[in-house]
Amino acid sequence: MKESLCVGIRYQHTFLVPESKTVPMLYPEAAEFLVMPEVFATGFLVGLLEWSCILAVNPHIDWPREQTLGTHIDVSHEVATLPGMEIIANVELINVEGRKLTFSVEAHDGIDTISRGKHERVVIDHQRFVDKLGRAKTRQ
């Protein structure tokens, strides 16, 4: 981690919602999702917020040797967003506690706030993490 990784880092990410990010596409093998409205899925919203946090901190870590993984998310999904609409995600790093990073997150679709909340990530050493996963696989 670089010394520049500190509270106050902000990032704004813009995303145009494609049809491939709607509820029926979240789990196309699930009949229950297939009959639901074609609006931006909460699962993809979570991914967009995570992506925005990653983009915010990557310049402040030794990317790609160091990476961040999501460990907790607590967000609302307040408004349905249609394909073709643009979402603006705003994230801010509000706490750094060792390797644990906490973000305030919010998303807007140009009309309404569609999401707000908090997200936590942890900085990992990619190779060490992969090695640990490999050891876990051999114990199975």
Secondary structure, DSSP 8 states (H G I E B T S, - for coil): --TT--TT-EEEEEEE--GGGBHHHHSTT-HHHHTS-SSB-HHHHHHHHHHHHHHHHGGGTTTTTEEEEEEEEEE---S---TT-EEEEEEEEEEEETTEEEEEEEEE-SSSEEEEEEEEEEEEEHHHHHHHHHHHHHT-
